Amino acid sequence: MCPTTAITTTVTSSALPSECSSYTLITDGTRHVSYFNTSISLCDNVSPFSITATWFRFSGAAGTLIASCAMPSYHCGTFTPGYYTGLHPSTAGATLTGTMCFKNSLSPSCYFSNTISVTNCNGYYVYDLTQVPSCDARYCTI
């Protein structure tokens, strides 16, 4: 199981960026790394994901963060689970860019990867995500 990352913030006097108030909320529990199902392979190359990056926030049964470690195939409802290899910003309003790795049981390392951005919204994170390049791959959460 992936460790959780504590959300740390440094309060600043500046306003939070627009993505902290304008994002798509995802609460789907099948996205969480604890969800395991070998009879389906969900993917993130369909709506609400598009080829243009869009800001997303995870909450509720989905967890609150993108997974930060590799997990076996069929976790989070897909054959090729995705996890974030970058850092989460510690300052409210700050954004960092990092790499998503998508790994399945046929690949010893990343089967493919993409770049994402993460913004600290002073108590939660939002992620700038695009469609994954292959169906059977998904952004997984903790």
N, CA, C and O atoms as a GROMACS GRO file, in nm:
protein
  568
    1MET      N    1   0.084  -0.117   0.000
    1MET     CA    2   0.000   0.000   0.000
    1MET      C    3   0.089   0.123   0.000
    1MET      O    4   0.192   0.126   0.068
    2CYS      N    5   0.051   0.223  -0.074
    2CYS     CA    6   0.128   0.347  -0.083
    2CYS      C    7   0.119   0.426   0.047
    2CYS      O    8   0.012   0.431   0.109
    3PRO      N    9   0.229   0.487   0.089
    3PRO     CA   10   0.220   0.574   0.206
    3PRO      C   11   0.145   0.702   0.170
    3PRO      O   12   0.145   0.744   0.054
    4THR      N   13   0.082   0.764   0.268
    4THR     CA   14   0.015   0.890   0.242
    4THR      C   15   0.114   1.003   0.261
    4THR      O   16   0.210   0.991   0.336
    5THR      N   17   0.089   1.112   0.193
    5THR     CA   18   0.172   1.231   0.204
    5THR      C   19   0.094   1.334   0.283
    5THR      O   20  -0.019   1.368   0.247
    6ALA      N   21   0.154   1.384   0.389
    6ALA     CA   22   0.086   1.486   0.468
    6ALA      C   23   0.079   1.615   0.387
    6ALA      O   24   0.173   1.649   0.316
    7ILE      N   25  -0.031   1.685   0.398
    7ILE     CA   26  -0.046   1.812   0.330
    7ILE      C   27   0.009   1.920   0.423
    7ILE      O   28  -0.048   1.948   0.529
    8THR      N   29   0.119   1.977   0.382
    8THR     CA   30   0.178   2.084   0.462
    8THR      C   31   0.161   2.215   0.387
    8THR      O   32   0.170   2.219   0.264
    9THR      N   33   0.136   2.319   0.460
    9THR     CA   34   0.115   2.448   0.396
    9THR      C   35   0.189   2.557   0.470
    9THR      O   36   0.211   2.550   0.591
   10THR      N   37   0.226   2.656   0.396
   10THR     CA   38   0.279   2.778   0.452
   10THR      C   39   0.184   2.887   0.406
   10THR      O   40   0.174   2.914   0.287
   11VAL      N   41   0.116   2.949   0.499
   11VAL     CA   42   0.016   3.049   0.463
   11VAL      C   43   0.087   3.173   0.408
   11VAL      O   44   0.182   3.223   0.467
   12THR      N   45   0.038   3.219   0.296
   12THR     CA   46   0.093   3.339   0.234
   12THR      C   47  -0.017   3.444   0.225
   12THR      O   48  -0.135   3.412   0.237
   13SER      N   49   0.022   3.566   0.205
   13SER     CA   50  -0.076   3.673   0.195
   13SER      C   51  -0.136   3.684   0.056
   13SER      O   52  -0.237   3.752   0.036
   14SER      N   53  -0.077   3.617  -0.041
   14SER     CA   54  -0.130   3.625  -0.177
   14SER      C   55  -0.248   3.530  -0.195
   14SER      O   56  -0.262   3.432  -0.122
   15ALA      N   57  -0.331   3.560  -0.290
   15ALA     CA   58  -0.448   3.477  -0.318
   15ALA      C   59  -0.404   3.347  -0.382
   15ALA      O   60  -0.298   3.341  -0.446
   16LEU      N   61  -0.484   3.243  -0.365
   16LEU     CA   62  -0.455   3.115  -0.428
   16LEU      C   63  -0.481   3.125  -0.577
   16LEU      O   64  -0.564   3.204  -0.621
   17PRO      N   65  -0.410   3.045  -0.657
   17PRO     CA   66  -0.432   3.048  -0.803
   17PRO      C   67  -0.572   2.999  -0.841
   17PRO      O   68  -0.638   2.932  -0.762
   18SER      N   69  -0.615   3.033  -0.960
   18SER     CA   70  -0.751   3.004  -1.005
   18SER      C   71  -0.785   2.855  -1.003
   18SER      O   72  -0.901   2.820  -0.982
   19GLU      N   73  -0.687   2.768  -1.025
   19GLU     CA   74  -0.715   2.624  -1.027
   19GLU      C   75  -0.764   2.571  -0.891
   19GLU      O   76  -0.820   2.462  -0.883
   20CYS      N   77  -0.741   2.649  -0.785
   20CYS     CA   78  -0.788   2.608  -0.652
   20CYS      C   79  -0.937   2.628  -0.634
   20CYS      O   80  -0.995   2.578  -0.537
   21SER      N   81  -1.000   2.701  -0.723
   21SER     CA   82  -1.145   2.721  -0.716
   21SER      C   83  -1.216   2.677  -0.843
   21SER      O   84  -1.339   2.683  -0.850
   22SER      N   85  -1.141   2.635  -0.943
   22SER     CA   86  -1.201   2.593  -1.069
   22SER      C   87  -1.138   2.460  -1.112
   22SER      O   88  -1.036   2.458  -1.182
   23TYR      N   89  -1.199   2.350  -1.069
   23TYR     CA   90  -1.146   2.217  -1.097
   23TYR      C   91  -1.262   2.118  -1.109
   23TYR      O   92  -1.375   2.149  -1.072
   24THR      N   93  -1.232   2.000  -1.160
   24THR     CA   94  -1.329   1.892  -1.166
   24THR      C   95  -1.305   1.802  -1.045
   24THR      O   96  -1.193   1.759  -1.022
   25LEU      N   97  -1.410   1.774  -0.970
   25LEU     CA   98  -1.401   1.691  -0.850
   25LEU      C   99  -1.427   1.545  -0.887
   25LEU      O  100  -1.526   1.514  -0.953
   26ILE      N  101  -1.338   1.455  -0.843
   26ILE     CA  102  -1.355   1.311  -0.866
   26ILE      C  103  -1.360   1.241  -0.731
   26ILE      O  104  -1.269   1.254  -0.649
   27THR      N  105  -1.468   1.165  -0.708
   27THR     CA  106  -1.488   1.094  -0.581
   27THR      C  107  -1.503   0.943  -0.600
   27THR      O  108  -1.537   0.873  -0.505
   28ASP      N  109  -1.478   0.893  -0.718
   28ASP     CA  110  -1.497   0.752  -0.754
   28ASP      C  111  -1.403   0.660  -0.676
   28ASP      O  112  -1.281   0.666  -0.694
   29GLY      N  113  -1.458   0.574  -0.591
   29GLY     CA  114  -1.379   0.484  -0.508
   29GLY      C  115  -1.305   0.376  -0.584
   29GLY      O  116  -1.212   0.316  -0.530
   30THR      N  117  -1.344   0.346  -0.710
   30THR     CA  118  -1.271   0.245  -0.787
   30THR      C  119  -1.132   0.294  -0.827
   30THR      O  120  -1.049   0.215  -0.873
   31ARG      N  121  -1.106   0.421  -0.810
   31ARG     CA  122  -0.977   0.481  -0.844
   31ARG      C  123  -0.874   0.462  -0.732
   31ARG      O  124  -0.754   0.474  -0.755
   32HIS      N  125  -0.921   0.433  -0.611
   32HIS     CA  126  -0.833   0.417  -0.494
   32HIS      C  127  -0.749   0.289  -0.508
   32HIS      O  128  -0.798   0.189  -0.559
   33VAL      N  129  -0.622   0.293  -0.462
   33VAL     CA  130  -0.533   0.177  -0.476
   33VAL      C  131  -0.583   0.053  -0.404
   33VAL      O  132  -0.542  -0.058  -0.436
   34SER      N  133  -0.671   0.070  -0.306
   34SER     CA  134  -0.724  -0.046  -0.234
   34SER      C  135  -0.828  -0.122  -0.315
   34SER      O  136  -0.861  -0.236  -0.282
   35TYR      N  137  -0.880  -0.061  -0.422
   35TYR     CA  138  -0.980  -0.127  -0.507
   35TYR      C  139  -0.908  -0.224  -0.600
   35TYR      O  140  -0.813  -0.184  -0.669
   36PHE      N  141  -0.951  -0.350  -0.603
   36PHE     CA  142  -0.887  -0.452  -0.684
   36PHE      C  143  -0.995  -0.530  -0.757
   36PHE      O  144  -1.088  -0.580  -0.694
   37ASN      N  145  -0.984  -0.542  -0.890
   37ASN     CA  146  -1.083  -0.613  -0.969
   37ASN      C  147  -1.018  -0.659  -1.099
   37ASN      O  148  -0.977  -0.577  -1.181
   38THR      N  149  -1.009  -0.790  -1.120
   38THR     CA  150  -0.944  -0.844  -1.240
   38THR      C  151  -1.040  -0.857  -1.358
   38THR      O  152  -0.997  -0.891  -1.468
   39SER      N  153  -1.168  -0.830  -1.336
   39SER     CA  154  -1.264  -0.849  -1.446
   39SER      C  155  -1.290  -0.722  -1.526
   39SER      O  156  -1.364  -0.727  -1.625
   40ILE      N  157  -1.231  -0.609  -1.485
   40ILE     CA  158  -1.248  -0.485  -1.561
   40ILE      C  159  -1.113  -0.417  -1.577
   40ILE      O  160  -1.018  -0.446  -1.504
   41SER      N  161  -1.105  -0.327  -1.672
   41SER     CA  162  -0.986  -0.243  -1.686
   41SER      C  163  -1.033  -0.105  -1.729
   41SER      O  164  -1.049  -0.076  -1.848
   42LEU      N  165  -1.055  -0.020  -1.630
   42LEU     CA  166  -1.101   0.116  -1.656
   42LEU      C  167  -0.984   0.200  -1.707
   42LEU      O  168  -0.868   0.166  -1.686
   43CYS      N  169  -1.016   0.310  -1.775
   43CYS     CA  170  -0.907   0.392  -1.828
   43CYS      C  171  -0.942   0.540  -1.826
   43CYS      O  172  -1.059   0.578  -1.818
   44ASP      N  173  -0.839   0.621  -1.832
   44ASP     CA  174  -0.855   0.767  -1.828
   44ASP      C  175  -0.822   0.832  -1.963
   44ASP      O  176  -0.761   0.938  -1.968
   45ASN      N  177  -0.864   0.767  -2.073
   45ASN     CA  178  -0.849   0.834  -2.202
   45ASN      C  179  -0.986   0.873  -2.258
   45ASN      O  180  -1.004   0.889  -2.379
   46VAL      N  181  -1.082   0.888  -2.166
   46VAL     CA  182  -1.217   0.932  -2.201
   46VAL      C  183  -1.257   1.044  -2.106
   46VAL      O  184  -1.184   1.076  -2.012
   47SER      N  185  -1.372   1.104  -2.130
   47SER     CA  186  -1.422   1.214  -2.048
   47SER      C  187  -1.426   1.171  -1.901
   47SER      O  188  -1.466   1.058  -1.873
   48PRO      N  189  -1.388   1.255  -1.807
   48PRO     CA  190  -1.367   1.399  -1.818
   48PRO      C  191  -1.225   1.437  -1.860
   48PRO      O  192  -1.194   1.556  -1.868
   49PHE      N  193  -1.139   1.339  -1.887
   49PHE     CA  194  -1.002   1.370  -1.929
   49PHE      C  195  -1.001   1.400  -2.078
   49PHE      O  196  -1.074   1.338  -2.155
   50SER      N  197  -0.916   1.494  -2.118
   50SER     CA  198  -0.907   1.530  -2.260
   50SER      C  199  -0.760   1.548  -2.295
   50SER      O  200  -0.672   1.536  -2.210
   51ILE      N  201  -0.734   1.576  -2.422
   51ILE     CA  202  -0.595   1.596  -2.464
   51ILE      C  203  -0.539   1.727  -2.411
   51ILE      O  204  -0.418   1.746  -2.405
   52THR      N  205  -0.628   1.818  -2.372
   52THR     CA  206  -0.588   1.943  -2.309
   52THR      C  207  -0.591   1.924  -2.158
   52THR      O  208  -0.690   1.875  -2.103
   53ALA      N  209  -0.483   1.961  -2.090
   53ALA     CA  210  -0.476   1.943  -1.945
   53ALA      C  211  -0.589   2.018  -1.875
   53ALA      O  212  -0.622   2.131  -1.911
   54THR      N  213  -0.646   1.955  -1.773
   54THR     CA  214  -0.755   2.010  -1.694
   54THR      C  215  -0.724   1.983  -1.547
   54THR      O  216  -0.665   1.881  -1.513
   55TRP      N  217  -0.764   2.076  -1.460
   55TRP     CA  218  -0.739   2.060  -1.317
   55TRP      C  219  -0.843   1.970  -1.252
   55TRP      O  220  -0.963   1.983  -1.277
   56PHE      N  221  -0.794   1.875  -1.168
   56PHE     CA  222  -0.879   1.779  -1.098
   56PHE      C  223  -0.843   1.779  -0.949
   56PHE      O  224  -0.727   1.797  -0.911
   57ARG      N  225  -0.946   1.757  -0.868
   57ARG     CA  226  -0.927   1.736  -0.724
   57ARG      C  227  -0.990   1.601  -0.689
   57ARG      O  228  -1.100   1.570  -0.734
   58PHE      N  229  -0.921   1.523  -0.608
   58PHE     CA  230  -0.972   1.394  -0.562
   58PHE      C  231  -1.021   1.408  -0.419
   58PHE      O  232  -0.958   1.475  -0.337
   59SER      N  233  -1.134   1.342  -0.390
   59SER     CA  234  -1.195   1.354  -0.258
   59SER      C  235  -1.283   1.232  -0.231
   59SER      O  236  -1.310   1.153  -0.321
   60GLY      N  237  -1.329   1.219  -0.107
   60GLY     CA  238  -1.423   1.112  -0.072
   60GLY      C  239  -1.361   0.975  -0.088
   60GLY      O  240  -1.246   0.953  -0.053
   61ALA      N  241  -1.439   0.882  -0.143
   61ALA     CA  242  -1.395   0.744  -0.160
   61ALA      C  243  -1.273   0.730  -0.250
   61ALA      O  244  -1.203   0.629  -0.245
   62ALA      N  245  -1.249   0.829  -0.334
   62ALA     CA  246  -1.133   0.825  -0.422
   62ALA      C  247  -1.002   0.850  -0.348
   62ALA      O  248  -0.895   0.821  -0.400
   63GLY      N  249  -1.009   0.903  -0.226
   63GLY     CA  250  -0.888   0.946  -0.158
   63GLY      C  251  -0.863   1.092  -0.192
   63GLY      O  252  -0.946   1.156  -0.256
   64THR      N  253  -0.749   1.144  -0.151
   64THR     CA  254  -0.723   1.286  -0.173
   64THR      C  255  -0.596   1.315  -0.252
   64THR      O  256  -0.573   1.428  -0.293
   65LEU      N  257  -0.514   1.214  -0.273
   65LEU     CA  258  -0.386   1.233  -0.342
   65LEU      C  259  -0.369   1.130  -0.452
   65LEU      O  260  -0.426   1.021  -0.445
   66ILE      N  261  -0.292   1.163  -0.554
   66ILE     CA  262  -0.252   1.064  -0.653
   66ILE      C  263  -0.151   0.972  -0.586
   66ILE      O  264  -0.065   1.017  -0.509
   67ALA      N  265  -0.161   0.842  -0.614
   67ALA     CA  266  -0.070   0.743  -0.556
   67ALA      C  267   0.075   0.782  -0.583
   67ALA      O  268   0.108   0.841  -0.686
   68SER      N  269   0.162   0.747  -0.488
   68SER     CA  270   0.303   0.784  -0.499
   68SER      C  271   0.395   0.663  -0.507
   68SER      O  272   0.516   0.677  -0.492
   69CYS      N  273   0.339   0.546  -0.531
   69CYS     CA  274   0.422   0.426  -0.549
   69CYS      C  275   0.352   0.330  -0.645
   69CYS      O  276   0.230   0.334  -0.662
   70ALA      N  277   0.432   0.246  -0.707
   70ALA     CA  278   0.379   0.149  -0.802
   70ALA      C  279   0.295   0.044  -0.730
   70ALA      O  280   0.323   0.009  -0.615
   71MET      N  281   0.194  -0.004  -0.798
   71MET     CA  282   0.113  -0.112  -0.745
   71MET      C  283   0.088  -0.212  -0.857
   71MET      O  284   0.098  -0.177  -0.975
   72PRO      N  285   0.056  -0.336  -0.822
   72PRO     CA  286   0.034  -0.439  -0.924
   72PRO      C  287  -0.087  -0.408  -1.013
   72PRO      O  288  -0.174  -0.329  -0.978
   73SER      N  289  -0.088  -0.472  -1.127
   73SER     CA  290  -0.202  -0.461  -1.219
   73SER      C  291  -0.332  -0.494  -1.147
   73SER      O  292  -0.334  -0.572  -1.052
   74TYR      N  293  -0.439  -0.432  -1.193
   74TYR     CA  294  -0.577  -0.448  -1.147
   74TYR      C  295  -0.609  -0.374  -1.017
   74TYR      O  296  -0.722  -0.379  -0.969
   75HIS      N  297  -0.510  -0.306  -0.959
   75HIS     CA  298  -0.543  -0.216  -0.848
   75HIS      C  299  -0.599  -0.090  -0.910
   75HIS      O  300  -0.565  -0.056  -1.023
   76CYS      N  301  -0.683  -0.022  -0.840
   76CYS     CA  302  -0.758   0.097  -0.883
   76CYS      C  303  -0.833   0.073  -1.014
   76CYS      O  304  -0.854   0.165  -1.093
   77GLY      N  305  -0.873  -0.052  -1.034
   77GLY     CA  306  -0.962  -0.086  -1.144
   77GLY      C  307  -0.902  -0.084  -1.282
   77GLY      O  308  -0.974  -0.065  -1.381
   78THR      N  309  -0.770  -0.105  -1.293
   78THR     CA  310  -0.710  -0.101  -1.426
   78THR      C  311  -0.589  -0.195  -1.436
   78THR      O  312  -0.529  -0.230  -1.334
   79PHE      N  313  -0.555  -0.233  -1.557
   79PHE     CA  314  -0.439  -0.319  -1.580
   79PHE      C  315  -0.308  -0.241  -1.564
   79PHE      O  316  -0.206  -0.298  -1.527
   80THR      N  317  -0.312  -0.110  -1.593
   80THR     CA  318  -0.190  -0.028  -1.590
   80THR      C  319  -0.210   0.090  -1.495
   80THR      O  320  -0.243   0.200  -1.540
   81PRO      N  321  -0.188   0.068  -1.364
   81PRO     CA  322  -0.207   0.175  -1.264
   81PRO      C  323  -0.101   0.284  -1.278
   81PRO      O  324   0.016   0.258  -1.308
   82GLY      N  325  -0.144   0.408  -1.254
   82GLY     CA  326  -0.053   0.522  -1.261
   82GLY      C  327  -0.021   0.576  -1.124
   82GLY      O  328  -0.107   0.580  -1.036
   83TYR      N  329   0.104   0.618  -1.106
   83TYR     CA  330   0.147   0.678  -0.981
   83TYR      C  331   0.242   0.794  -1.009
   83TYR      O  332   0.310   0.797  -1.112
   84TYR      N  333   0.246   0.888  -0.916
   84TYR     CA  334   0.322   1.012  -0.930
   84TYR      C  335   0.461   0.995  -0.870
   84TYR      O  336   0.475   0.949  -0.756
   85THR      N  337   0.564   1.033  -0.945
   85THR     CA  338   0.702   1.019  -0.897
   85THR      C  339   0.763   1.152  -0.854
   85THR      O  340   0.879   1.157  -0.815
   86GLY      N  341   0.685   1.260  -0.862
   86GLY     CA  342   0.736   1.392  -0.826
   86GLY      C  343   0.704   1.430  -0.683
   86GLY      O  344   0.661   1.347  -0.603
   87LEU      N  345   0.724   1.556  -0.653
   87LEU     CA  346   0.698   1.611  -0.520
   87LEU      C  347   0.570   1.690  -0.519
   87LEU      O  348   0.528   1.745  -0.621
   88HIS      N  349   0.507   1.696  -0.402
   88HIS     CA  350   0.392   1.782  -0.380
   88HIS      C  351   0.444   1.913  -0.319
   88HIS      O  352   0.524   1.908  -0.226
   89PRO      N  353   0.401   2.029  -0.369
   89PRO     CA  354   0.450   2.156  -0.314
   89PRO      C  355   0.403   2.175  -0.169
   89PRO      O  356   0.291   2.138  -0.135
   90SER      N  357   0.489   2.232  -0.086
   90SER     CA  358   0.455   2.251   0.055
   90SER      C  359   0.399   2.390   0.084
   90SER      O  360   0.343   2.413   0.191
   91THR      N  361   0.413   2.482  -0.009
   91THR     CA  362   0.365   2.619   0.010
   91THR      C  363   0.229   2.638  -0.057
   91THR      O  364   0.211   2.603  -0.173
   92ALA      N  365   0.134   2.694   0.018
   92ALA     CA  366   0.002   2.720  -0.040
   92ALA      C  367   0.014   2.810  -0.161
   92ALA      O  368   0.082   2.913  -0.157
   93GLY      N  369  -0.050   2.770  -0.270
   93GLY     CA  370  -0.047   2.846  -0.394
   93GLY      C  371   0.064   2.806  -0.488
   93GLY      O  372   0.066   2.848  -0.604
   94ALA      N  373   0.160   2.724  -0.440
   94ALA     CA  374   0.272   2.683  -0.524
   94ALA      C  375   0.233   2.566  -0.613
   94ALA      O  376   0.148   2.485  -0.578
   95THR      N  377   0.297   2.559  -0.730
   95THR     CA  378   0.275   2.452  -0.826
   95THR      C  379   0.408   2.388  -0.861
   95THR      O  380   0.507   2.458  -0.885
   96LEU      N  381   0.412   2.256  -0.865
   96LEU     CA  382   0.530   2.181  -0.909
   96LEU      C  383   0.491   2.090  -1.024
   96LEU      O  384   0.375   2.052  -1.038
   97THR      N  385   0.588   2.057  -1.106
   97THR     CA  386   0.569   1.966  -1.219
   97THR      C  387   0.646   1.839  -1.191
   97THR      O  388   0.758   1.843  -1.141
   98GLY      N  389   0.586   1.725  -1.225
   98GLY     CA  390   0.651   1.596  -1.205
   98GLY      C  391   0.602   1.495  -1.305
   98GLY      O  392   0.527   1.528  -1.397
   99THR      N  393   0.645   1.371  -1.287
   99THR     CA  394   0.617   1.264  -1.383
   99THR      C  395   0.520   1.161  -1.325
   99THR      O  396   0.535   1.117  -1.211
  100MET      N  397   0.424   1.125  -1.405
  100MET     CA  398   0.335   1.012  -1.377
  100MET      C  399   0.394   0.891  -1.447
  100MET      O  400   0.433   0.899  -1.564
  101CYS      N  401   0.402   0.780  -1.376
  101CYS     CA  402   0.450   0.654  -1.433
  101CYS      C  403   0.332   0.558  -1.437
  101CYS      O  404   0.258   0.545  -1.340
  102PHE      N  405   0.315   0.491  -1.548
  102PHE     CA  406   0.210   0.390  -1.564
  102PHE      C  407   0.279   0.256  -1.584
  102PHE      O  408   0.351   0.237  -1.683
  103LYS      N  409   0.258   0.164  -1.492
  103LYS     CA  410   0.330   0.036  -1.492
  103LYS      C  411   0.229  -0.077  -1.482
  103LYS      O  412   0.134  -0.071  -1.405
  104ASN      N  413   0.252  -0.183  -1.562
  104ASN     CA  414   0.167  -0.301  -1.550
  104ASN      C  415   0.253  -0.424  -1.527
  104ASN      O  416   0.376  -0.415  -1.522
  105SER      N  417   0.189  -0.539  -1.514
  105SER     CA  418   0.262  -0.661  -1.481
  105SER      C  419   0.353  -0.709  -1.594
  105SER      O  420   0.435  -0.798  -1.573
  106LEU      N  421   0.340  -0.653  -1.713
  106LEU     CA  422   0.426  -0.690  -1.825
  106LEU      C  423   0.549  -0.601  -1.838
  106LEU      O  424   0.638  -0.631  -1.917
  107SER      N  425   0.556  -0.492  -1.761
  107SER     CA  426   0.667  -0.398  -1.774
  107SER      C  427   0.745  -0.390  -1.642
  107SER      O  428   0.685  -0.371  -1.536
  108PRO      N  429   0.879  -0.403  -1.648
  108PRO     CA  430   0.960  -0.395  -1.527
  108PRO      C  431   0.970  -0.253  -1.471
  108PRO      O  432   0.998  -0.234  -1.353
  109SER      N  433   0.947  -0.154  -1.556
  109SER     CA  434   0.949  -0.014  -1.513
  109SER      C  435   0.830   0.055  -1.578
  109SER      O  436   0.732  -0.011  -1.614
  110CYS      N  437   0.835   0.186  -1.593
  110CYS     CA  438   0.724   0.258  -1.655
  110CYS      C  439   0.696   0.205  -1.795
  110CYS      O  440   0.785   0.201  -1.880
  111TYR      N  441   0.574   0.165  -1.818
  111TYR     CA  442   0.531   0.124  -1.951
  111TYR      C  443   0.522   0.248  -2.039
  111TYR      O  444   0.562   0.245  -2.156
  112PHE      N  445   0.470   0.356  -1.982
  112PHE     CA  446   0.474   0.489  -2.042
  112PHE      C  447   0.459   0.589  -1.930
  112PHE      O  448   0.424   0.554  -1.818
  113SER      N  449   0.485   0.716  -1.961
  113SER     CA  450   0.476   0.821  -1.860
  113SER      C  451   0.425   0.949  -1.924
  113SER      O  452   0.424   0.964  -2.046
  114ASN      N  453   0.382   1.042  -1.838
  114ASN     CA  454   0.348   1.176  -1.884
  114ASN      C  455   0.380   1.275  -1.772
  114ASN      O  456   0.405   1.236  -1.658
  115THR      N  457   0.379   1.401  -1.807
  115THR     CA  458   0.411   1.507  -1.711
  115THR      C  459   0.283   1.571  -1.662
  115THR      O  460   0.191   1.597  -1.740
  116ILE      N  461   0.277   1.595  -1.530
  116ILE     CA  462   0.161   1.661  -1.471
  116ILE      C  463   0.209   1.776  -1.383
  116ILE      O  464   0.327   1.785  -1.350
  117SER      N  465   0.117   1.863  -1.346
  117SER     CA  466   0.143   1.969  -1.249
  117SER      C  467   0.055   1.947  -1.127
  117SER      O  468  -0.056   1.895  -1.138
  118VAL      N  469   0.107   1.988  -1.010
  118VAL     CA  470   0.035   1.974  -0.884
  118VAL      C  471   0.039   2.108  -0.813
  118VAL      O  472   0.145   2.168  -0.799
  119THR      N  473  -0.077   2.156  -0.768
  119THR     CA  474  -0.086   2.283  -0.694
  119THR      C  475  -0.135   2.257  -0.552
  119THR      O  476  -0.229   2.181  -0.532
  120ASN      N  477  -0.070   2.321  -0.455
  120ASN     CA  478  -0.112   2.316  -0.315
  120ASN      C  479  -0.217   2.425  -0.296
  120ASN      O  480  -0.190   2.543  -0.315
  121CYS      N  481  -0.338   2.384  -0.258
  121CYS     CA  482  -0.449   2.477  -0.241
  121CYS      C  483  -0.482   2.501  -0.094
  121CYS      O  484  -0.598   2.522  -0.058
  122ASN      N  485  -0.380   2.498  -0.009
  122ASN     CA  486  -0.394   2.529   0.134
  122ASN      C  487  -0.492   2.435   0.202
  122ASN      O  488  -0.593   2.480   0.258
  123GLY      N  489  -0.463   2.305   0.198
  123GLY     CA  490  -0.546   2.205   0.263
  123GLY      C  491  -0.581   2.090   0.171
  123GLY      O  492  -0.629   1.986   0.217
  124TYR      N  493  -0.560   2.106   0.043
  124TYR     CA  494  -0.580   2.000  -0.054
  124TYR      C  495  -0.495   2.031  -0.177
  124TYR      O  496  -0.446   2.143  -0.194
  125TYR      N  497  -0.479   1.931  -0.263
  125TYR     CA  498  -0.403   1.946  -0.387
  125TYR      C  499  -0.496   1.933  -0.507
  125TYR      O  500  -0.596   1.862  -0.502
  126VAL      N  501  -0.462   2.002  -0.615
  126VAL     CA  502  -0.527   1.981  -0.744
  126VAL      C  503  -0.418   1.941  -0.844
  126VAL      O  504  -0.302   1.980  -0.831
  127TYR      N  505  -0.459   1.861  -0.942
  127TYR     CA  506  -0.367   1.802  -1.038
  127TYR      C  507  -0.408   1.840  -1.180
  127TYR      O  508  -0.526   1.830  -1.214
  128ASP      N  509  -0.315   1.884  -1.260
  128ASP     CA  510  -0.339   1.921  -1.400
  128ASP      C  511  -0.312   1.796  -1.485
  128ASP      O  512  -0.197   1.763  -1.511
  129LEU      N  513  -0.419   1.728  -1.527
  129LEU     CA  514  -0.408   1.597  -1.591
  129LEU      C  515  -0.464   1.598  -1.732
  129LEU      O  516  -0.555   1.674  -1.765
  130THR      N  517  -0.410   1.511  -1.814
  130THR     CA  518  -0.459   1.491  -1.951
  130THR      C  519  -0.501   1.345  -1.967
  130THR      O  520  -0.482   1.263  -1.877
  131GLN      N  521  -0.558   1.314  -2.083
  131GLN     CA  522  -0.589   1.175  -2.114
  131GLN      C  523  -0.461   1.093  -2.111
  131GLN      O  524  -0.354   1.142  -2.145
  132VAL      N  525  -0.472   0.968  -2.069
  132VAL     CA  526  -0.359   0.876  -2.076
  132VAL      C  527  -0.350   0.824  -2.219
  132VAL      O  528  -0.452   0.817  -2.287
  133PRO      N  529  -0.230   0.788  -2.266
  133PRO     CA  530  -0.215   0.748  -2.407
  133PRO      C  531  -0.268   0.610  -2.441
  133PRO      O  532  -0.268   0.572  -2.558
  134SER      N  533  -0.312   0.534  -2.343
  134SER     CA  534  -0.357   0.398  -2.371
  134SER      C  535  -0.475   0.363  -2.282
  134SER      O  536  -0.474   0.392  -2.162
  135CYS      N  537  -0.577   0.301  -2.341
  135CYS     CA  538  -0.686   0.253  -2.258
  135CYS      C  539  -0.631   0.132  -2.182
  135CYS      O  540  -0.552   0.056  -2.237
  136ASP      N  541  -0.669   0.116  -2.063
  136ASP     CA  542  -0.627   0.020  -1.961
  136ASP      C  543  -0.524   0.084  -1.869
  136ASP      O  544  -0.453   0.015  -1.797
  137ALA      N  545  -0.516   0.219  -1.872
  137ALA     CA  546  -0.430   0.294  -1.780
  137ALA      C  547  -0.514   0.400  -1.709
  137ALA      O  548  -0.610   0.453  -1.763
  138ARG      N  549  -0.474   0.428  -1.585
  138ARG     CA  550  -0.557   0.515  -1.502
  138ARG      C  551  -0.474   0.585  -1.396
  138ARG      O  552  -0.375   0.530  -1.347
  139TYR      N  553  -0.514   0.707  -1.359
  139TYR     CA  554  -0.455   0.778  -1.246
  139TYR      C  555  -0.511   0.714  -1.118
  139TYR      O  556  -0.633   0.712  -1.099
  140CYS      N  557  -0.425   0.663  -1.032
  140CYS     CA  558  -0.467   0.597  -0.909
  140CYS      C  559  -0.448   0.690  -0.790
  140CYS      O  560  -0.361   0.777  -0.791
  141THR      N  561  -0.528   0.669  -0.687
  141THR     CA  562  -0.527   0.760  -0.573
  141THR      C  563  -0.509   0.685  -0.441
  141THR      O  564  -0.527   0.564  -0.431
  142ILE      N  565  -0.474   0.764  -0.340
  142ILE     CA  566  -0.461   0.711  -0.203
  142ILE      C  567  -0.542   0.800  -0.108
  142ILE      O  568  -0.546   0.774   0.012
   0.00000   0.00000   0.00000
